[in-house]
C-alpha cells in the first residue's frame, strides 16, 4: 500500500508520527465510455475556455472568483491556512462508540506508525480497545478539513472520516407515512428479526454484482444472449402484513430445522 498522507496524530501532549493509508478500495469493473454509433472511445480534456486549447496538469491552478477576476491559490496557500491541521490529526475529545450514528460515516483510513512512534501508537491503540471509546479529531487533507473518529480495527488504528452536521440533510423534508401499526404486527416483526439475528461476519457477504456483470460481458463477447432472471418486487399490502410475517417466520424455522 502507498501512504496518502504523512503527519502525526496527537492526544494531550502525546504526538505519534503516522502514515495514512486508504482502508477501502473500489471494486467496480473498469468500463470505458463509448460513442454508441461507432464505439469510438470518449475522452475528456482540460480545455481553456478562451483559447479552446488543452491545458497540461502542471499549468492548472485553483482560483477563487472575486469581482471580475480570480484570486489564484498555490499549494503553499492551502497549507498556510492552518499549518497544524495540515500536519496533525488532533484528537480533541473521546466519546463512547455507541454514541455515533452510522449515517455520519464516510470513509475509513488505516494509520501506521512511523519511525520512533511504535510505543506511543500501541499505547493509544490499547487504551482505545480497553475503554471502547473513539477519539474525535480534525485534520486537513487535499485542501479540505475533515472531522474524524479514531478507533481500532484488527489491532490497527483506523481513522473514520465522518460528515459535519451541516452535511447531513434534514429528514423532516421527507414525506413519511403516519399509518398506525398494530402491536401484534410489531411483536411478529420483532420475532422475525430475532429469528434472523446472528453474529456479524464479513466473510459471509460477497460482492456478486461484478461477477454477474462479468458473465454478461463474456456472453456478449461470445455472441450469446446473456441469461437473466426476472424479478419484480411488489409492495406488501397492509391487509397482508400479518400473513406475510407469519409465512416468513415459518419459512425461517423450517430452514433452521432442515
Buried (B, 14 or more C-beta within 10 A) or exposed (E): EEBEBEBBBBBEEEBBBBBBBBBEEEEEEEEEEEEEEEEEEEEEEEEEEEEEEEEEEEEEEEEEEEEEEEEEBEEEEBBEEBEEBBBBBBBEEBEEEEEBEEEBEEEBBBBBBBEEBEEBBBEBBEBBEEEEBBBBBBBBBEEEEBBBBBBBEEEBBBBBBBBEEEEEEEEEEEEEEEEEEEEEBEEBBEBBEEBEEEEEEEEEEEEEEEEEBEEBEEBEEEEEEEEEEEEEEEEEEEEEBBEEBEEBBEEBEEEEEE
